[in-house]
Amino acid sequence: MSTPKKSKAPVKPIPAKPDPSTFVPMTFTATSDTPTLAEAAKALGVKVADCDPKFGVVVIDPAKRLFSVMSRSCNTTNPDGTPFTGPWSDPRIHAY
C-alpha cells in the first residue's frame, strides 16, 4: 500500500473582514405584511444598495412577519454598532 501524498496547495487564511461582494442571508421582523427592500434595509441598519434586489424580500413566517433578504456582510452591524459576525440565517424557502 502506498501512503497518500500530502497536498502542497497553500492554505488560504480566513480573511479578517468579510468580502464586500458577498451577500449573506439576514432575517428581520417587519411592521407590515409586505415590506419593501427599503424597509428591510432600515430594519437591518444597512443601505438599500447593500441588499440583493434579485433575491428581494422573502417571507419566512407570515404569522410572525418574519422575512429574509440577502445583505452584504461587510455592512451589517449589531445594534451597538459593532460588526455583525453571524450567525447568518439561511432559511428554506417554500410557498405558504
PyMOL commands that set and color helices and strands:
alter all, ss='L'
color gray80, all
select helices_A, chain A and resi 37-44+48-50+62-64+73-75
alter helices_A, ss='H'
color red, helices_A
select strands_A, chain A and resi 23-29+58-61+66-72
alter strands_A, ss='S'
color yellow, strands_A
deselect
rebuild
show_as cartoon
